[in-house]
Amino acid sequence: MKLNVTRQIVLDTETTGINNNGIFYKNHRIIEIGAVEIINRHITGNNFHTYIQPDRSIDDQAFAIHGISQDFLKNKPRFSDISEKFISYLNNSELIIHNAHFDISFITYEFNLLNINVKNIVSLYKVIDTLELARKLFPGKKNTLDALSIRYNIIKNNRPVHSALLDAKLLAKIYFYMTSFQESINFESYDEQKNSNMSIVKNNKFQKNSLYIRLATVDEVKCHEKYLQYMTLNNNKCLWKKYEM
């Protein structure tokens, strides 16, 4: 039997700068890429992470966010050095990105500079923007990663600096919570979950007939009957009264 496999990549980047609206700023470059693989809602541990030499200065505003210096990046690979490995990692997946327009714009810009056949990431992959999803779930509220992680009780305090890989891992957990109405939440790796499932199967026999039945108290029954009488006032029909024994 062929199983349906859903492969998702949670992606985040850090850059040399942004404009005041927090969107793509032409001529700025990517300096870090972090990505986390999810298969059928299981974090596999197959991550992609690299720092990148941007061949340009880093704005003070951006440095205050991620703390990555030009000196730290001077011996790191350029985007052209990692582009093939990166695009291969993304193949056969859908992308999960917070404020997707920002990251997609930078990634597209980097590929365009290479003059290869990757012109628009959006045309290659389905993209889920968790910022748009958060705005639907929490309209009018602050929906940054920090705000969402606090809202879902994942971390208590804002992080001093951002990291693409750490943010991707954080977003993966947030995404599970945001979509928990679809499927169950699981933060374990695939192998950990498989071992956990085997343990459940082995110990399943003791779970039979273990449900505890809690009967209503006398006071609770009286309150219920009083409420049913209230519902039957003014000749209103009460279905519960109809089926009383």
Sequence and secondary structure as in RCSB ss.txt:
>XXXX:A:sequence
MKLNVTRQIVLDTETTGINNNGIFYKNHRIIEIGAVEIINRHITGNNFHTYIQPDRSIDDQAFAIHGISQDFLKN
KPRFSDISEKFISYLNNSELIIHNAHFDISFITYEFNLLNINVKNIVSLYKVIDTLELARKLFPGKKNTLDALSI
RYNIIKNNRPVHSALLDAKLLAKIYFYMTSFQESINFESYDEQKNSNMSIVKNNKFQKNSLYIRLATVDEVKCHE
KYLQYMTLNNNKCLWKKYEM
>XXXX:A:secstr
      EEEEEEEEES   TTSS  TT  EEEEEEEEEETTEE S  EEEE   SS   HHHHHHH   HHHHTT
S  HHHHHHHHHHHHTT EEEETTHHHHHHHHHHHHHHHTSS   HHHHS EEEHHHHHHHHSTTS  SHHHHHH
HTTS SS  SS  HHHHHHHHHHHHHHHTTTTS    S HHHHHHHHHHHHHTGGGGTT        HHHHHHHH
HHHHHHTGGG   HHHHT  
